[in-house]
Amino acid sequence: MARRIGERLRRARLAASLTQQELAAGRYTKAYVSALETGHSKPSMAALNFFAGRLGIAVSRFLDDEPATWRRLEVDLELASGRWQAATDGYLALLDQGSPREIRAELLRGLAEAHAGLDRGAEAAAAGAEAAQIFASVGREADAALARYWLAAGEYAMGNAVEAESIFREILSRVRGGLRVEPDFELRLVMALSSTASRDGRHDVALAYLEEVRGLADALDDHRRGTFLFDLAYSYRETGDYEAAIRTGIASLALFRATAYELGSAALENDLAMSYLALGNVSKADEFASSSQRGFEKLRDRRWLAHVLETRAQIALAAGDQAGSRDLASSALSLAEETHNDKATVSALLALARADRALGEAASALAYYERAVELARSTSRPGLIRDAIGEWADVLTESGEHERAAILLREALRAV
């Protein structure tokens, strides 16, 4: 199958008078194109979409006589492995080809999950809502519940914690009332409710939910248990119990590594770095952040790298390296803007402001704070707005601008 696709790719490239280097330019390498054309590598849907666009042909030209089930499976595997952008590209391509109504709902549900993975709340909510409506209209209640789960995840990503919590609670009530969805679906819902409570500042409630899950954790496989412990570690950190966060986080990391879940492992290492930093252990924080950075560089996940570089900027500042902190924050900002990661962009701008304050460049620091708050407002995420405005207001208070600080603090309170 890979050889047949590769041969079609080679013929299309030659017909377009392109070299392998020219076809690959901008995203892939000549060696990758060569491996595809000889059948030594199997292409993803994202790669085929890219090459089809470069060649000016429909992606179906590569796949016309391939089983439709293979095309769908390819995209589903991208989703399962956490390759969100590749999964998004694949689902959109499949939706463009037209499908029966129920198949469309299945594709939309996958698309909603992929969008949620990319923190694209509005897109996740829209795809999840349409999928849920279709499933409900044909009596597929379990599938509708899954689609509504991703609708709620989209609301959560947009900062609508109250709406997300309402949907999660409604689904959980139906599951506990006998609706059968997936073996671990009830646990996922409780963990999601924990996240919404944490975002809303109700960290004790979040921990209570996670303690409820703890009694059922033995029923989870290593990957699910690792995810549960990851969330528990994060909630401990939010409540200030950094020792518990580190203990739980290291246990989660061991499970992620045991299951080769590299993305989750690297993300957890970044969170552990933040916990160690809060405890004042700068060297340990740097150790975990550096390992996290290596992990995401290996995965070529530039979106997550933006977060890790911002963490390292905080660590450098705590170590007294103001110039190094500014350099790391600048790199984080570039990656965040490149990957359209608003949350990481706001965090990087705040890190730059802190570094410039430490370097005595007050005017530059205030400009960064203003940019961070302006972007946070545009995201309509209450938590992000509150954090950015609160820090800026503190700086203004220190500089004697009490009236302006008071206005900002009132805005921050309204964002709660």
C-alpha positions as CSV (number, residue, x, y, z in Angstrom):
1,M,0.0,0.0,0.0
2,A,2.8,2.4,0.9
3,R,4.6,1.6,-2.3
4,R,1.4,2.3,-4.4
5,I,1.0,5.6,-2.7
6,G,4.6,6.4,-3.1
7,E,4.5,5.6,-6.9
8,R,1.5,7.9,-7.3
9,L,3.4,10.7,-5.4
10,R,6.4,10.3,-7.7
11,R,4.4,10.4,-10.8
12,A,2.5,13.5,-9.7
13,R,5.8,15.2,-8.7
14,L,7.4,14.5,-12.1
15,A,4.3,15.7,-13.9
16,A,4.6,19.0,-12.0
17,S,8.3,19.2,-12.9
18,L,9.3,19.4,-9.2
19,T,12.4,18.0,-7.5
20,Q,12.0,16.1,-4.3
21,Q,13.6,19.1,-2.5
22,E,11.1,21.5,-4.1
23,L,8.2,19.3,-3.1
24,A,9.4,19.0,0.5
25,A,10.3,22.7,1.0
26,G,8.7,24.4,3.9
27,R,7.8,21.5,6.0
28,Y,9.5,18.2,5.1
29,T,12.9,17.0,3.9
30,K,14.1,15.6,0.6
31,A,15.0,12.3,2.4
32,Y,11.4,12.0,3.7
33,V,9.9,12.5,0.2
34,S,12.4,9.9,-1.1
35,A,11.4,7.4,1.6
36,L,7.7,7.9,0.7
37,E,8.2,7.5,-3.0
38,T,10.1,4.2,-2.5
39,G,7.5,2.9,-0.1
40,H,10.0,2.8,2.8
41,S,7.8,5.2,4.9
42,K,4.0,5.4,5.2
43,P,2.6,8.9,4.8
44,S,0.3,10.6,7.3
45,M,-2.9,12.3,6.1
46,A,-1.3,15.6,7.1
47,A,1.7,14.9,4.7
48,L,-0.6,13.9,1.9
49,N,-2.6,17.0,2.3
50,F,0.5,19.1,2.2
51,F,1.9,17.4,-1.0
52,A,-1.5,17.5,-2.7
53,G,-1.7,21.3,-2.1
54,R,1.9,21.8,-3.4
55,L,1.1,19.7,-6.5
56,G,-2.3,21.3,-7.1
57,I,-4.2,18.1,-7.0
58,A,-6.8,16.5,-4.8
59,V,-5.5,14.3,-2.0
60,S,-7.9,11.6,-3.3
61,R,-5.5,11.2,-6.3
62,F,-3.1,9.4,-3.9
63,L,-5.9,7.3,-2.2
64,D,-8.6,6.6,-4.8
65,D,-8.2,2.8,-4.7
66,E,-7.2,2.6,-1.1
67,P,-9.8,1.3,1.4
68,A,-11.8,4.1,3.0
69,T,-11.3,2.3,6.4
70,W,-7.5,2.8,6.1
71,R,-7.9,6.5,5.5
72,R,-10.1,6.8,8.6
73,L,-7.9,4.6,10.7
74,E,-4.8,6.7,9.8
75,V,-6.5,9.9,11.1
76,D,-7.8,8.1,14.2
77,L,-4.3,6.9,15.0
78,E,-3.0,10.4,14.7
79,L,-5.6,11.5,17.2
80,A,-4.9,8.6,19.7
81,S,-1.2,9.4,19.6
82,G,-1.7,13.1,20.5
83,R,-0.7,14.5,17.1
84,W,-3.4,17.0,17.2
85,Q,-2.6,19.1,14.1
86,A,-2.2,16.0,11.9
87,A,-5.5,14.7,13.2
88,T,-7.2,18.0,12.6
89,D,-5.9,18.1,9.0
90,G,-7.0,14.5,8.4
91,Y,-10.5,15.0,9.8
92,L,-11.0,18.2,7.8
93,A,-9.9,16.4,4.6
94,L,-12.3,13.5,5.3
95,L,-15.2,15.9,6.0
96,D,-14.5,17.7,2.7
97,Q,-15.0,14.5,0.8
98,G,-18.6,14.3,2.0
99,S,-19.9,11.4,4.2
100,P,-23.3,10.0,5.3
101,R,-24.8,11.9,8.3
102,E,-23.7,9.5,11.0
103,I,-20.2,9.1,9.7
104,R,-20.0,12.9,9.5
105,A,-20.9,13.0,13.2
106,E,-18.1,10.5,14.0
107,L,-15.6,12.6,12.1
108,L,-16.8,15.8,13.8
109,R,-16.4,14.2,17.2
110,G,-12.8,13.3,16.4
111,L,-12.2,16.8,15.1
112,A,-13.6,18.3,18.3
113,E,-11.1,16.3,20.4
114,A,-8.2,17.4,18.1
115,H,-9.2,21.0,18.4
116,A,-9.4,20.7,22.2
117,G,-5.9,19.2,22.1
118,L,-4.8,22.4,20.3
119,D,-6.6,24.6,22.8
120,R,-9.0,25.8,20.1
121,G,-12.0,26.1,22.3
122,A,-14.5,27.7,19.9
123,E,-13.7,25.1,17.1
124,A,-13.9,22.2,19.5
125,A,-17.3,23.4,20.9
126,A,-18.7,23.9,17.4
127,A,-17.7,20.5,16.2
128,G,-18.8,18.7,19.4
129,A,-22.2,20.4,19.4
130,E,-22.9,19.5,15.8
131,A,-21.8,15.9,16.4
132,A,-23.9,15.6,19.5
133,Q,-27.0,16.9,17.7
134,I,-26.7,14.3,15.0
135,F,-26.0,11.4,17.3
136,A,-29.0,12.4,19.5
137,S,-31.3,12.6,16.5
138,V,-30.6,9.0,15.5
139,G,-30.7,7.6,19.1
140,R,-27.0,7.1,19.6
141,E,-27.0,8.4,23.1
142,A,-23.6,7.1,24.2
143,D,-22.0,8.7,21.2
144,A,-23.9,11.9,21.8
145,A,-22.5,11.9,25.4
146,L,-18.9,11.6,24.1
147,A,-19.5,14.4,21.7
148,R,-20.9,16.6,24.4
149,Y,-17.8,15.8,26.5
150,W,-15.7,17.5,23.8
151,L,-18.2,20.3,23.6
152,A,-17.7,20.9,27.3
153,A,-13.9,20.7,26.8
154,G,-14.2,23.4,24.2
155,E,-16.1,25.6,26.6
156,Y,-13.4,24.9,29.2
157,A,-10.7,26.0,26.8
158,M,-12.5,29.2,26.2
159,G,-12.6,29.9,29.9
160,N,-16.3,29.2,30.3
161,A,-15.8,27.0,33.4
162,V,-19.3,27.3,34.6
163,E,-20.8,26.2,31.3
164,A,-18.3,23.4,31.0
165,E,-19.0,22.2,34.6
166,S,-22.7,22.2,33.9
167,I,-22.3,20.0,30.8
168,F,-19.9,17.6,32.6
169,R,-22.3,17.3,35.5
170,E,-25.2,16.5,33.2
171,I,-23.3,13.8,31.4
172,L,-22.1,12.3,34.7
173,S,-25.6,12.2,36.0
174,R,-26.7,10.2,33.0
175,V,-23.7,7.8,33.2
176,R,-24.4,7.2,36.9
177,G,-28.1,6.7,35.9
178,G,-27.1,3.7,33.7
179,L,-25.9,5.2,30.4
180,R,-23.0,3.0,29.1
181,V,-20.4,4.9,27.2
182,E,-16.8,3.7,27.7
183,P,-15.2,1.7,30.6
184,D,-13.4,4.7,32.1
185,F,-15.8,7.4,31.0
186,E,-17.1,8.1,34.5
187,L,-13.5,8.6,35.7
188,R,-12.8,11.0,32.9
189,L,-15.8,13.0,33.8
190,V,-14.8,13.3,37.4
191,M,-11.3,14.3,36.4
192,A,-12.8,16.9,34.0
193,L,-14.9,18.3,36.9
194,S,-11.8,18.5,39.0
195,S,-10.1,20.6,36.3
196,T,-13.0,23.0,36.0
197,A,-13.1,23.5,39.8
198,S,-9.3,24.1,39.8
199,R,-9.6,26.8,37.0
200,D,-12.4,28.4,39.0
201,G,-10.1,28.7,42.0
202,R,-11.9,26.0,44.0
203,H,-8.8,23.9,44.6
204,D,-10.2,22.0,47.6
205,V,-13.1,20.9,45.5
206,A,-10.8,19.8,42.7
207,L,-8.8,17.7,45.1
208,A,-12.0,16.2,46.5
209,Y,-13.0,15.0,43.0
210,L,-9.5,13.5,42.5
211,E,-9.6,11.8,45.9
212,E,-12.9,10.2,44.7
213,V,-11.1,8.9,41.7
214,R,-8.2,7.6,43.8
215,G,-10.4,4.8,45.1
216,L,-11.0,3.6,41.5
217,A,-7.5,4.1,40.2
218,D,-6.6,0.4,40.4
219,A,-9.1,-0.2,37.7
220,L,-7.1,2.1,35.3
221,D,-4.3,1.0,33.0
222,D,-0.8,2.6,33.5
223,H,-1.6,5.3,31.0
224,R,-4.9,6.3,32.7
225,R,-3.4,6.0,36.1
226,G,-0.5,8.3,35.0
227,T,-3.0,10.8,33.7
228,F,-4.9,10.7,37.0
229,L,-1.8,11.2,39.0
230,F,-0.7,14.0,36.7
231,D,-4.0,15.9,37.4
232,L,-3.7,15.2,41.1
233,A,-0.1,16.6,41.2
234,Y,-1.3,19.7,39.4
235,S,-4.1,20.2,41.9
236,Y,-1.7,19.7,44.9
237,R,0.5,22.4,43.4
238,E,-2.4,24.8,43.0
239,T,-3.3,24.4,46.7
240,G,0.3,25.1,47.7
241,D,1.2,21.5,48.8
242,Y,4.3,21.3,46.7
243,E,5.8,18.3,48.5
244,A,2.7,16.2,47.6
245,A,2.7,17.6,44.1
246,I,6.3,16.4,43.6
247,R,5.7,13.0,45.1
248,T,2.5,12.4,43.0
249,G,4.1,13.9,39.9
250,I,7.1,11.6,40.1
251,A,4.8,8.6,40.4
252,S,2.9,9.8,37.4
253,L,6.1,10.3,35.5
254,A,7.2,6.7,36.1
255,L,3.9,5.4,34.7
256,F,4.1,7.6,31.6
257,R,7.6,6.5,31.0
258,A,6.6,2.9,31.4
259,T,4.0,3.2,28.7
260,A,6.3,5.3,26.5
261,Y,3.8,8.2,26.7
262,E,6.4,10.8,25.8
263,L,4.2,13.8,25.4
264,G,2.6,13.4,28.8
265,S,6.0,12.7,30.4
266,A,7.5,15.9,29.0
267,A,4.5,17.9,30.1
268,L,4.6,16.5,33.6
269,E,8.3,17.3,33.8
270,N,7.5,20.9,33.1
271,D,4.9,20.9,35.8
272,L,7.4,19.3,38.3
273,A,9.9,22.1,37.4
274,M,7.3,24.7,38.4
275,S,6.7,22.9,41.7
276,Y,10.4,22.7,42.6
277,L,10.7,26.3,41.6
278,A,7.9,27.2,44.1
279,L,9.8,25.3,46.8
280,G,13.0,27.3,46.0
281,N,14.9,24.3,44.6
282,V,16.2,26.1,41.5
283,S,18.7,23.4,40.5
284,K,16.0,20.6,40.6
285,A,13.6,22.8,38.7
286,D,16.2,23.4,36.0
287,E,16.9,19.7,35.8
288,F,13.2,18.8,35.1
289,A,12.7,21.8,32.8
290,S,15.7,20.9,30.7
291,S,14.6,17.3,30.4
292,S,11.1,18.5,29.4
293,Q,12.6,20.7,26.8
294,R,14.6,17.8,25.3
295,G,11.4,15.7,25.3
296,F,9.4,18.3,23.3
297,E,12.3,19.0,21.0
298,K,12.4,15.2,20.2
299,L,8.7,15.3,19.6
300,R,9.1,18.5,17.5
301,D,6.2,20.0,19.5
302,R,6.9,23.7,19.2
303,R,3.6,24.6,20.8
304,W,4.6,23.0,24.1
305,L,8.2,24.2,23.8
306,A,6.9,27.7,24.2
307,H,5.5,26.8,27.6
308,V,8.8,25.1,28.7
309,L,11.0,28.0,27.6
310,E,8.8,30.3,29.6
311,T,9.3,28.0,32.6
312,R,13.0,28.1,32.1
313,A,12.9,31.9,31.9
314,Q,11.3,31.9,35.4
315,I,14.0,29.6,36.6
316,A,16.8,31.8,35.2
317,L,15.3,34.8,36.9
318,A,15.1,33.0,40.2
319,A,18.8,32.1,39.8
320,G,19.7,35.7,39.3
321,D,20.4,35.5,35.5
322,Q,18.2,38.4,34.3
323,A,19.7,38.6,30.8
324,G,19.3,34.8,30.4
325,S,15.8,35.0,31.5
326,R,15.0,37.7,29.0
327,D,16.6,35.6,26.2
328,L,14.6,32.5,27.1
329,A,11.4,34.5,27.4
330,S,12.0,36.1,24.0
331,S,12.4,32.6,22.5
332,A,9.2,31.5,24.2
333,L,7.4,34.5,22.8
334,S,8.6,33.7,19.2
335,L,7.4,30.1,19.5
336,A,4.1,31.0,21.1
337,E,3.3,33.5,18.4
338,E,4.4,31.1,15.7
339,T,2.1,28.4,17.0
340,H,-0.8,30.8,17.8
341,N,-0.6,29.8,21.4
342,D,-2.3,32.7,23.2
343,K,-1.8,31.3,26.7
344,A,1.9,30.8,26.2
345,T,2.1,34.2,24.5
346,V,0.7,36.0,27.5
347,S,3.0,34.0,29.9
348,A,6.0,34.9,27.8
349,L,5.1,38.6,27.7
350,L,4.8,38.5,31.5
351,A,8.2,36.7,31.8
352,L,9.7,39.4,29.6
353,A,8.2,42.1,31.8
354,R,9.7,40.5,35.0
355,A,13.1,40.2,33.4
356,D,13.1,43.8,32.3
357,R,12.0,44.9,35.7
358,A,14.9,43.1,37.2
359,L,17.2,44.7,34.7
360,G,15.9,48.2,35.7
361,E,14.1,48.8,32.4
362,A,10.8,49.9,33.8
363,A,9.3,51.5,30.7
364,S,9.9,48.3,28.7
365,A,8.5,46.1,31.4
366,L,5.3,48.2,31.6
367,A,4.9,47.9,27.8
368,Y,5.1,44.1,28.0
369,Y,2.6,44.1,30.8
370,E,0.2,46.2,28.7
371,R,0.6,43.9,25.7
372,A,0.0,40.8,27.9
373,V,-3.2,42.3,29.4
374,E,-4.5,43.4,25.9
375,L,-4.0,39.9,24.5
376,A,-5.5,38.2,27.6
377,R,-8.6,40.4,27.2
378,S,-9.0,39.3,23.6
379,T,-9.0,35.6,24.6
380,S,-12.0,36.0,26.8
381,R,-10.4,33.6,29.4
382,P,-11.2,34.9,32.9
383,G,-8.2,33.1,34.5
384,L,-5.7,34.5,32.0
385,I,-7.2,38.0,32.3
386,R,-7.1,37.9,36.1
387,D,-3.5,36.7,36.3
388,A,-2.2,39.2,33.8
389,I,-4.1,42.2,35.2
390,G,-3.2,41.3,38.8
391,E,0.5,41.2,38.2
392,W,0.4,44.5,36.2
393,A,-1.6,46.2,38.9
394,D,0.9,45.1,41.5
395,V,3.7,46.7,39.5
396,L,1.7,49.9,39.1
397,T,1.1,50.1,42.8
398,E,4.8,49.7,43.5
399,S,5.5,52.6,41.1
400,G,2.9,54.8,42.8
401,E,0.2,54.7,40.2
402,H,-2.5,53.7,42.7
403,E,-5.5,55.0,40.9
404,R,-4.7,53.1,37.7
405,A,-3.9,50.0,39.7
406,A,-7.3,50.2,41.5
407,I,-9.1,50.4,38.1
408,L,-7.3,47.3,36.9
409,L,-7.9,45.3,40.1
410,R,-11.6,46.0,39.8
411,E,-11.5,44.6,36.3
412,A,-9.6,41.5,37.6
413,L,-12.4,41.0,40.2
414,R,-15.0,41.1,37.5
415,A,-13.1,38.4,35.5
416,V,-13.4,36.0,38.4
